[in-house]
């Protein structure tokens, strides 16, 4: 197995980041926005949008909130961000100030 496929990771990315990225991309494509156009709406680069979608970078909760607003997801990305934080840290049913991938 190649190093990039070990431990459930794709290209060295965390499975949690990949899950968030897939949902983020699904919402973006569902609205018909290009990465460039969404990046402009969010005040980030096209490259950053791509990195989030590929699970290669961690986004902040604030980014998830802004993306929810831009993509009109009704808070879906925020909830996923919180759920992944709780799963990552074994905090199901508990509150924490940790970021999902810290």
C-alpha positions in Angstrom: 0.0 0.0 0.0 1.3 3.4 -0.9 2.1 5.8 2.0 -0.6 8.2 0.9 -3.3 5.4 1.3 -2.2 4.2 4.8 -4.4 4.6 7.8 -7.5 5.6 5.8 -5.8 8.7 4.5 -5.8 10.1 1.0 -2.8 12.1 0.0 -1.8 12.4 3.7 -5.1 14.0 4.7 -7.1 13.1 7.8 -10.3 11.2 7.2 -12.1 13.9 9.2 -10.7 16.6 6.9 -11.7 14.5 3.8 -15.2 14.1 5.1 -15.6 17.8 5.7 -14.1 18.6 2.3 -16.5 16.2 0.5 -19.5 17.8 2.1 -18.1 21.3 1.4 -17.6 20.4 -2.3 -21.0 18.7 -2.6 -22.7 22.0 -1.3 -20.6 24.1 -3.6 -21.3 22.1 -6.7 -25.0 21.9 -5.7 -25.2 25.6 -5.9 -23.4 25.7 -9.3 -20.5 27.9 -7.9 -17.0 27.4 -9.2 -14.2 27.3 -6.7 -13.1 30.7 -7.9 -16.5 32.3 -7.4 -17.0 30.7 -4.0 -13.5 31.9 -3.0 -14.4 35.4 -3.9 -17.6 35.2 -1.9 -15.7 33.9 1.1 -12.7 36.2 0.8 -10.3 33.3 0.3 -8.3 32.1 -2.7 -9.4 29.4 -5.2 -6.4 27.4 -3.9 -7.7 27.5 -0.3 -11.2 26.3 -1.5 -9.5 23.5 -3.3 -7.4 22.5 -0.2 -10.5 22.4 2.0 -12.3 20.3 -0.5 -9.4 17.9 -0.8 -9.1 17.6 3.0 -5.6 19.0 2.9 -6.1 21.9 5.3 -8.0 22.6 8.4 -10.6 25.3 8.3 -11.8 27.3 11.3 -15.3 27.2 12.6 -15.7 30.8 11.4 -14.9 29.6 7.9 -17.6 26.9 8.2 -20.1 29.6 9.4 -19.2 31.9 6.4 -19.4 29.0 4.0 -22.8 28.0 5.3 -24.1 31.5 4.7 -22.6 31.7 1.2 -23.8 28.2 0.2 -27.2 28.6 2.1 -26.8 25.2 3.8 -28.9 26.0 6.8 -25.9 25.4 9.1 -25.0 22.0 7.8 -21.3 22.7 7.5 -21.2 24.1 11.0 -22.9 21.0 12.4 -20.5 18.7 10.5 -17.5 20.8 11.8 -18.8 20.4 15.4 -19.5 16.7 14.9 -16.1 16.0 13.5 -14.5 17.9 16.4 -16.4 15.7 18.9 -15.6 12.5 17.1 -11.9 13.4 16.8 -11.6 14.0 20.5 -14.1 11.4 21.8 -16.4 14.1 23.0 -19.7 12.8 21.9 -22.3 14.3 24.1 -19.8 16.7 25.7 -18.8 20.3 24.9 -15.3 21.4 24.2 -13.4 24.4 22.9 -11.1 22.3 20.9 -10.8 22.6 17.1 -11.8 19.5 15.3 -8.3 18.6 14.2 -6.1 19.9 17.0 
